[in-house]
Amino acid sequence: MEFYDKIYEKLKKVPKGRVTTYKLLAESVGSKAYRAVGRAMNKNPYAPIVPCHRVINSQGHLHGFARGLKKKKELLEKEGVKVKDDKVVNFKERLYKF
């Protein structure tokens, strides 16, 4: 299975109302290619089935989204994730670990 496909399969497991990080997602498939995860999110042909808006950086900040950070924030808040100053509120409680 191609790297991107492995990432997409893992990401489908992140439930609504939760987020994960580029780093955790890469590690979940046995990789340290965090930036490649970002590229996979940018190229995601399966959105919203593969919820790339739920991937944020390791400090809890919104980072990169093909449709813009405003839209990413909107999608997360629609799922009950509060965002303030482009950072997930209660990040550690919202974090999904594989």
C-alpha positions as CSV (number, residue, x, y, z in Angstrom):
1,M,0.0,0.0,0.0
2,E,1.3,3.4,-0.9
3,F,2.3,5.9,1.9
4,Y,-0.6,8.2,1.2
5,D,-3.1,5.4,1.3
6,K,-1.8,4.2,4.6
7,I,-2.1,7.7,6.0
8,Y,-5.7,8.1,4.7
9,E,-6.7,4.8,6.2
10,K,-5.3,5.8,9.7
11,L,-6.9,9.2,9.5
12,K,-10.3,7.8,8.9
13,K,-10.1,6.5,12.5
14,V,-9.9,10.0,14.1
15,P,-13.5,10.6,15.3
16,K,-15.5,13.8,15.1
17,G,-14.6,16.2,17.8
18,R,-11.0,15.0,18.0
19,V,-7.7,16.0,16.3
20,T,-4.4,14.4,15.7
21,T,-1.0,15.7,14.6
22,Y,1.1,15.3,11.5
23,K,3.7,13.6,13.7
24,L,1.4,11.1,15.4
25,L,-0.1,10.3,12.0
26,A,3.3,9.6,10.5
27,E,4.4,7.6,13.5
28,S,1.2,5.5,13.2
29,V,2.5,4.1,9.9
30,G,6.1,3.7,11.1
31,S,7.5,6.8,9.5
32,K,9.1,10.1,10.5
33,A,8.0,11.8,7.3
34,Y,5.8,14.4,9.0
35,R,6.1,16.8,6.1
36,A,5.0,14.0,3.7
37,V,1.8,13.7,5.8
38,G,1.2,17.3,5.2
39,R,1.5,16.8,1.5
40,A,-0.9,13.8,1.7
41,M,-3.4,16.1,3.4
42,N,-3.0,18.7,0.7
43,K,-3.6,16.1,-2.0
44,N,-6.4,14.3,-0.2
45,P,-8.9,13.2,-2.9
46,Y,-11.2,11.6,-0.4
47,A,-12.2,14.6,1.8
48,P,-14.5,14.7,3.8
49,I,-14.5,10.9,4.1
50,V,-10.8,11.2,5.0
51,P,-11.0,14.2,7.5
52,C,-7.8,16.1,6.8
53,H,-9.1,19.1,8.7
54,R,-8.6,17.1,11.9
55,V,-4.8,17.1,11.5
56,I,-2.9,20.0,13.3
57,N,0.6,20.6,14.4
58,S,2.2,19.2,17.6
59,Q,1.6,22.4,19.6
60,G,-2.1,22.3,18.8
61,H,-2.1,25.1,16.2
62,L,-4.0,24.9,12.9
63,H,-1.6,24.5,10.1
64,G,-2.1,24.3,6.4
65,F,-5.4,23.5,4.7
66,A,-6.1,23.5,1.0
67,R,-9.3,25.5,1.6
68,G,-7.7,27.9,4.1
69,L,-7.4,28.0,7.8
70,K,-10.7,29.9,8.2
71,K,-12.5,26.9,6.6
72,K,-10.4,24.4,8.7
73,K,-11.5,26.3,11.9
74,E,-15.1,26.3,10.7
75,L,-15.1,22.5,10.1
76,L,-13.5,21.8,13.5
77,E,-15.9,24.0,15.4
78,K,-18.8,22.4,13.6
79,E,-17.6,19.1,15.2
80,G,-17.4,20.7,18.6
81,V,-13.7,21.5,18.7
82,K,-13.1,25.0,20.0
83,V,-10.4,27.1,18.4
84,K,-9.0,30.3,19.7
85,D,-6.2,32.3,17.9
86,D,-5.8,29.3,15.5
87,K,-5.1,26.9,18.4
88,V,-7.3,24.1,19.6
89,V,-8.6,24.8,23.1
90,N,-8.0,22.0,25.5
91,F,-5.6,20.5,22.9
92,K,-4.5,17.6,25.1
93,E,-8.0,16.5,25.8
94,R,-9.0,16.6,22.1
95,L,-5.9,14.8,20.9
96,Y,-6.4,11.4,19.3
97,K,-3.5,9.0,19.6
98,F,-3.3,5.9,17.5
